[in-house]
Each structure stands twice: as C-alpha cells, then as structure tokens.
Amino acid sequence: MLLLVSENQDLLRLVLQASFVAKLVMIALLLFSVSCWVLIFQKQILLKKTQRDTTHFLSVFRNSVRFSEVKSVCDRYPFSPQVGLFLAGFSELNFQLKHNNSSTTGQPKVKSLESINRVLQRASFVELSKLEKSLTMLATTAAVAPFVGLLGTVWGIIEAFREIGQQKSASLAVVAPGIAEALIATAFGLFAAIPAVMAYNFFTSKIRSVAASMEDFSLEFLGIVEKNFT
C-alpha cells in the first residue's frame, strides 16, 4: 500500500515538474478524455431510453386497430425514433386521403405510396442525426489524441537531449526526467484515445441496429397503408 502511494506521488511530481509545453499537452488530453467520458455516459443513457420507448411504442402500434389510437399516445415515448417516423408517415397519409377524391367506392385511397416512403426516409435521416449527434467528438479524439500525445513525447525527448547538452552527460539521472515526461504524455494520449475508439465503435453498432429497426418499421407502416388504403 505504501509502495503504491509512493509511486502515485512520484508520478504526480513528474507531471508537476514537466515543461510548460508538456503540461499544455497533458491538460488538452485530459480535457479530451473528460469530454469523451461525459459524452459516453450521455449516449448510453440516451440509447437506453430509446430502446425502452421503442419497445413500448411498437407494442402499442402493433396492438392498435387505428392509426389515430397510436397518434394519441406518441407523446408518451419521446425518445423512440419510430414515433418520429410514424408522425411523419401519418401526416402524409392524412394529407393524401384528404386531397384525393378519385376513389369511386367511397373508401379513401392514397395517391402515392412512393411519396409516403420518401417522407419516412426523410424522417429516418432526422432521427438518425439525433442519435449520431456529437459522435464526431469520439472519432476526433480517437484520431487526434495519439498525435497530441506524440507531440508531448517528442518534446520530452527534446528536453532530454537538451539536458544532455547542458550537463555534458548522458547518465540516467540527466535523461530520466525528459524520458519520463515523454512517456507520461504518451500514456495521456492513449488514455484519451482508447476509450474513445471503443465507445465510437460500440455506439456506431448500436445506432446501426436502431437504423435497421427503423427500416423494418417503415416497411411495416407502408404495408399497412398499402393493405388498407390502396
């Protein structure tokens, strides 16, 4: 236990004694890391709410007799992207039914299923953009953080060589601070980049799954419209 405390103190001392440039690099990487972790927790909560509301909404949708019944409960599930699709499709459906008087049977008919399909596709893009919002922060951190860490690494090595020139010696005592500074900067870069890469891949996979679910819902909605209004 005492050894661990001593090692932590030594690490903190190395960070505090680092050069100005190295400190700037470490602070920048720390800010990247904190921002990513905040975003990770926010996205995780959002996806859980999305899954919960979608499950409940689809249950209502598939057990309702009329679209008007489904519309009346949409406000209860604000995190479900399928709600956005349904409202867009339902609005276009109502518009076509009100403005298409060509039916000779008295039963209202839709004029164009393709038009409804386009509306559903546009709504899908809107809903996906909500889920993908700020994911570029994770991608940017994953791509940039290692290079920022590398900058600190290079600067630490430069400091080590500068000390060698000033002290006229290449002993461990002379080069150790600069090398340690370089390695710490590398560690900060990896500490920021690795979680960002893993989180980006995880959330991308989850959002891709949501997109597939939205595509299935669009086809299901169009199938119901085609069966009842054509």
C-alpha positions in Angstrom: 0.0 0.0 0.0 2.8 2.4 0.9 4.6 1.5 -2.3 1.5 2.3 -4.4 1.2 5.7 -2.6 4.8 6.4 -3.2 4.5 5.6 -6.9 1.5 7.8 -7.2 3.3 10.7 -5.6 6.3 10.2 -7.9 4.0 10.3 -10.9 2.3 13.4 -9.7 5.7 15.0 -9.1 6.8 14.2 -12.6 3.6 15.7 -14.0 4.0 18.9 -11.9 7.7 19.2 -12.9 7.1 18.8 -16.6 7.8 21.5 -19.0 5.2 24.1 -20.0 4.6 22.6 -23.4 4.2 19.1 -21.9 1.7 20.4 -19.3 -0.3 22.0 -22.1 -0.4 18.7 -23.9 -1.5 16.8 -20.8 -4.2 19.4 -20.0 -5.5 19.2 -23.6 -5.6 15.4 -23.5 -7.3 15.5 -20.1 -10.0 17.8 -21.4 -10.4 15.5 -24.4 -10.8 12.5 -22.1 -13.2 14.2 -19.7 -15.4 15.4 -22.6 -15.4 11.9 -24.1 -16.5 10.2 -20.8 -19.3 12.8 -20.4 -20.5 12.0 -23.9 -20.2 8.3 -23.4 -22.5 8.4 -20.3 -24.9 10.7 -22.1 -25.1 8.4 -25.2 -25.5 5.3 -23.0 -28.5 6.9 -21.2 -30.0 8.1 -24.5 -29.8 4.7 -26.1 -31.3 3.0 -23.1 -34.3 5.5 -23.2 -34.5 4.9 -26.9 -34.7 1.2 -26.5 -37.3 1.4 -23.7 -39.6 3.9 -25.5 -39.3 2.0 -28.8 -40.3 -1.3 -27.2 -43.4 0.3 -25.6 -44.3 2.2 -28.7 -44.1 -0.8 -31.1 -46.2 -2.8 -28.7 -48.9 0.0 -28.9 -48.6 0.3 -32.6 -49.0 -3.5 -33.3 -51.9 -3.8 -30.9 -53.9 -0.8 -32.1 -56.7 -1.0 -34.6 -56.5 2.6 -35.9 -53.6 4.9 -36.5 -55.5 7.6 -34.6 -55.1 5.5 -31.5 -51.4 5.3 -32.0 -51.1 9.0 -32.5 -52.8 9.7 -29.2 -50.0 8.0 -27.3 -47.0 9.3 -29.2 -46.2 12.0 -26.6 -45.5 9.2 -24.1 -42.5 8.0 -26.0 -40.4 11.0 -26.9 -37.1 9.0 -27.2 -38.4 6.5 -29.8 -37.3 7.3 -33.3 -40.2 5.2 -34.6 -42.5 7.9 -33.2 -40.9 10.4 -35.5 -41.4 8.1 -38.4 -45.0 7.3 -37.6 -45.9 11.0 -37.1 -44.3 11.9 -40.5 -46.0 9.0 -42.3 -49.3 9.6 -40.6 -49.2 13.3 -41.6 -48.5 12.5 -45.2 -51.2 9.7 -45.2 -53.8 12.1 -43.9 -52.8 14.8 -46.5 -53.3 12.3 -49.3 -56.5 11.0 -48.0 -58.0 14.5 -47.7 -56.9 15.6 -51.1 -57.5 12.5 -53.2 -61.1 12.4 -54.3 -60.6 10.0 -57.2 -62.0 6.9 -55.4 -65.3 5.7 -56.8 -66.0 3.3 -53.9 -66.3 6.0 -51.3 -63.3 4.4 -49.5 -60.4 7.0 -49.2 -57.3 6.0 -51.1 -53.7 7.1 -51.1 -52.4 8.7 -54.2 -48.8 7.7 -53.9 -47.1 5.1 -51.7 -43.7 6.3 -53.0 -44.4 9.8 -51.6 -45.1 8.3 -48.2 -42.0 6.2 -48.4 -39.9 9.3 -49.2 -41.4 11.1 -46.2 -40.5 8.1 -44.0 -36.9 8.1 -45.4 -36.5 11.8 -44.6 -37.8 11.3 -41.1 -35.3 8.4 -40.7 -32.4 10.8 -41.6 -33.7 13.3 -39.0 -34.0 10.7 -36.2 -30.6 9.1 -37.0 -28.9 12.6 -36.9 -30.3 13.0 -33.4 -28.7 9.7 -32.3 -25.4 10.4 -34.1 -25.1 13.9 -32.7 -21.6 14.6 -31.1 -20.3 11.1 -32.1 -17.7 13.0 -34.2 -16.2 14.1 -30.8 -15.3 10.5 -30.1 -14.0 10.0 -33.6 -11.9 13.1 -33.4 -10.5 12.2 -30.0 -9.6 8.7 -31.2 -7.8 10.1 -34.3 -6.1 13.2 -32.7 -5.3 12.2 -29.1 -2.4 9.8 -30.0 -0.8 12.6 -32.2 -1.2 15.1 -29.4 0.4 12.6 -27.1 3.1 12.1 -29.6 3.8 15.8 -29.6 4.4 15.6 -25.8 6.6 12.6 -26.4 8.8 14.4 -28.9 9.0 17.4 -26.7 10.1 15.3 -23.7 12.8 13.7 -25.8 14.0 17.1 -26.9 14.1 18.1 -23.3 16.2 15.0 -22.5 18.7 15.8 -25.3 18.8 19.4 -24.1 19.8 18.3 -20.6 22.4 16.0 -22.1 23.9 19.0 -23.9 23.8 21.2 -20.8 25.1 18.7 -18.4 27.6 17.2 -20.8 26.5 13.8 -19.6 24.1 11.0 -20.8 23.7 9.5 -17.4 20.3 8.2 -16.3 19.9 11.0 -13.8 20.2 13.5 -16.6 17.9 11.9 -19.2 15.3 10.3 -16.9 13.1 13.4 -16.3 12.8 14.1 -20.0 12.1 10.5 -21.0 9.6 10.1 -18.1 7.9 13.3 -19.3 7.7 11.8 -22.8 6.3 8.5 -21.7 3.6 10.3 -19.5 2.5 12.3 -22.5 2.2 9.1 -24.5 0.2 7.5 -21.7 -2.2 10.5 -21.6 -2.8 10.2 -25.3 -3.6 6.5 -25.1 -5.8 7.1 -22.1 -7.9 9.5 -24.1 -7.8 7.7 -27.4 -8.5 4.0 -26.4 -11.9 4.6 -24.7 -12.9 7.0 -27.5 -12.3 4.3 -30.1 -14.1 1.6 -28.2 -17.1 3.9 -27.4 -17.3 5.1 -31.0 -17.4 1.6 -32.4 -19.9 0.5 -29.7 -22.3 3.4 -30.3 -22.0 3.1 -34.1 -23.0 -0.5 -33.9 -26.0 0.3 -31.6 -27.1 3.1 -33.9 -26.8 0.8 -36.9 -29.1 -1.6 -35.1 -31.6 1.2 -34.4 -31.4 2.2 -38.1 -32.3 -1.4 -39.1 -35.2 -1.3 -36.7 -36.4 2.0 -38.2 -36.2 0.4 -41.7 -38.3 -2.5 -40.6 -40.9 -0.1 -39.1 -41.1 1.9 -42.3 -41.8 -1.3 -44.3 -44.4 -2.3 -41.7 -46.1 1.1 -41.9 -46.1 1.0 -45.7 -47.5 -2.5 -45.7 -50.4 -1.4 -43.5 -51.1 1.6 -45.7 -51.0 -0.5 -48.9 -53.3 -3.1 -47.4 -56.0 -0.6 -46.2 -55.7 2.5 -48.4 -55.0 1.3 -51.9 
